[in-house]
Amino acid sequence: MDCALKCVALLVLLGCAFSKISASLVKDDYEHCKNTVNKWASSSPDLEVKEEKHRLRDLLFFLHVPRTGGRTYFHCFLRKLYSSSLECPRSYDKLRFDPSKHNCRLLVTHDDYSMMSRLPAEKTSVVTILRNPIDRVFSTYEFSIEVAARFLVHPNLTSVARMAGRLRSKQGGVSTLDIWPWKYLVPWMREDLFARRDARELQGLYSRSNDSYNMEDTVMPLHEYINDPIARDIIHNGATFQIAGLTNNSYLAEAHEVRRCVLKHQTLGEYVLEVAKKRLDNMLYVGLTEDHRESATMFANVVGAQVISQKIASNYSKNPEDNDISEESSSPEYHQNSSTDQNASKISAAQIINAKNEHMTVGRLMEAYETCISSLRRTQKQRRTASLKRISPANFSKEARLDVPEVVLQQIKSLNILDMELYRYAQSSFSKQHKQMLRQLKLQEKDIKLDDPYSAASRNFLLFAISIILLLLFIGLFVKRRRTLKLKL
């Protein structure tokens, strides 16, 4: 009995000692993490708001946050403005290019902000697009499954590996499986889809659920997906980490440890959030997926107009005799250029030639964008429909999202606290910049009308016509009054 009591007492003492040691280790780790994160945040570049931040510099870096509509901007805006010869040689996974390459003017990549460490920062403008974090999580889940489902035409994963090897050796290009973050998310979902298909065929089970986001016999349920360590590491708060330069694809040596600390001690996320906000403040343009029309219009007027002006300014300097363009012909397209770039901003966009030698204006750019986006959406819808047929009856859609339980939505919010706050901050900044753009457009439109000789002539003619009409009316009334007086007499 005494021996048993001694053993119990010993176990209690050991438990207390272990608890104290664990608490001490946790405290030490927190202090270590706090110092690590604080040191990173304090030494991060671009914490001061740049002067002339709205002036387009030599290199445009489009930091493409996944599932925000960036591919649409690339195909329907940037490829209308930049020829392929002006694009930096790149891969969406790991960039391999010389920043000093002649005529390298456009970089579009899923790489995070740490890419700036490899770019000439003083000559680079950054643009990005943000999306409501809940919708972005839904879209990431759907797209990773959609791409993975394309491989279900194969009998097994061995066949998939053989096919991938043959294609890679033939094409030598970059596929979705080479691009961050899909190089992690798609194989994860692909293995899961094959495992569930094999289980269904073996057991003869078929999903009876009507909830496309909770068909565990067919696809990984959404609630399971968002709680997986892979999702926690890559997807949640992904926009904040990408803009802060702290993804698992970062070029910074300290990124892994900083990210580990923030994921373990959530209160340290405030440091990362503040850095991300300041990065947004220094960007040339920040769009919002949900405000599609306003974002596209602002991109065309803030970014597109300056690309157009830069091109004509470049052509003018090379061939001044071929570019007889005066300030009087300036168009009302919006420019947020600094005083050092005012001459370029006054050049008429209607009279310039873009990188592909086509006449381009902001208005024509928007028309081309609308046509392009319609075609692109049709193609995307066809591919999505064909892919989702392989995991029927699961059918992801905005309508189906409405059936997702509120508890899952709240969990997504809690897992993306940093992204939720960053998105609210971006909404506020976007609203201010959009209002500023509209005011500037109105002022420029007034200036154009005042400076337009044809407009002035029209106004003078109108005033003259009104004067003649009033004179005729006065004469008519006078004659009528005299006739009336004569009749009375």
Secondary structure, 3 states (H helix, E strand, C coil): CHHHHHHHHHHHHHHHHHHHHHHHHHHHHHHHHHHHHHHHHHHCCCCCCCCCCCCCCCEEEEECCCCCCHHHHHHHHHHHHCCHHHECCCCCCCCCCCCCCCCCCEEEECCCHHHHHHCCHHHEEEEEEECCHHHHHHHHHHHHHHHHHHHHHCCCHHHHHHHHHHHHHHHCCCCHHHCCCHHHHHHHHHHHHHHHHHHHHHHCCCCCCCCHHHCCCCCCCHHHHHCCHHHHHHCCCHHHHHHHCCCCCCCCCCHHHHHHHHHHCHHHHHHHHHHHHHHHHCCCEEEECCCHHHHHHHHHHHHHHHHHHHHHHHHHHHCHHHCCCCHHHCCCCCCCCCHHHHHHHCCCHHHCECCCCCECCHHHHHHHHHHHHHHHHHHHHHHHHHHHHHHCCCCCCHHHHCCCCHHHHHHHHHHCHHHHHHHHHHHHHHHHHHHHHHHHHHHHHHHHHHHCHHHHHHHHHHHHHHHHHHHHHHHHHHHHHHHHHHHHC
